[in-house]
């Protein structure tokens, strides 16, 4: 594309993209379901025996029953809690740690940057799933240990992006001027860095959420997630063994919401990213 | 070191510095893993079980030298690891190096062909965007890549296995023969895991290579080449040469992931690879095997990325400015 043509692209507000609204609605629905399940307001009878085992979907049990006769629809609703909560907690932890470390490294530079970069390189040296599985195995299966394990690898990606953006901001004239006037690193991060980094955080949160939910599903599939409540990954693990017998609803019941939530997070992140890229190539707005 | 474009730039000095830095990273990684393992896992409990008597646990800890200071134990582990003495797996009851070596073959047997297939397919489909970036075909490819990237690998592997192996019967259900057979039998077993790996990787590769090619195509000198009347094929050759460094860096970044493979693929297809070893080690709290896999993958990452950085900078002088 010609550089001048790229500069005349008109940015599309993220709120005018249909994918944003659809993705947001799906994520909101998942969050509400997880919250209602956590406080036992829905699917409180998920562990009760509701009918014969392996019953096909019908009007009484919309998604059939599992091996011991529990209602699959209620278990699917209840499984939203560990999947969404672990993924959400992991994404927020990774965002918090990565953002602070990246902003600090980008604005302070020097020894701070070298130390944080070395830490990131050490974590990145081991394949992510090994770190996650290893940490969860060491800490024991659970919602918090899963979130900590996933966040322990995800913060590196956030750190790299925030550090690059912070270095760019730190070279801007207004930041250099504030530094020359004696502003501390924290003052510069708070007053100059935060307003410019905030739009980036929304995009990163959506993308990290997608990755975290996928990672939690894999942990559940491998039997390393929380054991005291159903999770979509564990439902897929148990359901996949019955697929050759034609018992498709056990797998589809968990695969469908998992796919919908992850796709929604991914598309939301893509829409936010596209809007930001459009804004960057837009012509500068001159004061009238 | 020499100026970026000066003929005095010496790749070997850069390589030595990277190797030394990589060795330091490796030592720190190993020490970190050793400390975390020593603090959080008790091998005596792993062997005797959590319900064993305190006296038996204490005796076993004394036999395993666990009453020594933490620093001494970590230093001993570091010294042993340098000579590839990575302990014994409590699950397999064999040296960890034997378990890793036997698992490496099955993992690489499907991971390497799958990786190559996805890389070539991703780069080839991304290259089609250069000629017609705004067509329906391009939009369809973008949507397919975004969808594959957004789907859980778990769902994809399970559904593909059920559809093509169980229902249609086009491929064997197992990804590895139960008994050693002919090479052709082995290849047939591996075909579906290879295709699944390629499918999982294609979406991310397509988007990355598309971004690389489009960013390179925006350089002004390609516009001048077109204005001078150079044929499109020659411009594309220049463009691909210009992207070579970045593409090599991307490929190298992904190579260490091949070592452990995909834990989901190995679990669903019953491939006895390193991913399967990680699952078994995690479920049984086999600290020695987990450490061995982590150290092996970290070592591979450091070695491969060091070599890849040197190669990328040799291919693309612009990267020497970084």
Interface residues (C-beta under 8 A of the other chain):
Chain A: X1 X2 X3 X6 X118 X121 X122 X124 X125 X126 X127 X129 X130 X131 X133 X134 X135 X136 X137 X138 X139 X210 X213 X214 X217 X218 X221 X222 X223 X224 X233 X236 X240 X243 X244 X251 X255 X258 X259 X262 X263 X265 X266 X267 X270
Chain B: X25 X26 X28 X29 X32 X33 X36 X37 X40 X41 X133 X146 X147 X149 X150 X151 X152 X153 X154 X155 X158 X159 X161 X162 X166 X214 X217 X218 X220 X223 X256 X257 X259 X260 X263 X264 X267 X268 X278 X279 X281 X282 X283 X285 X290 X293 X294 X297 X298 X301 X302
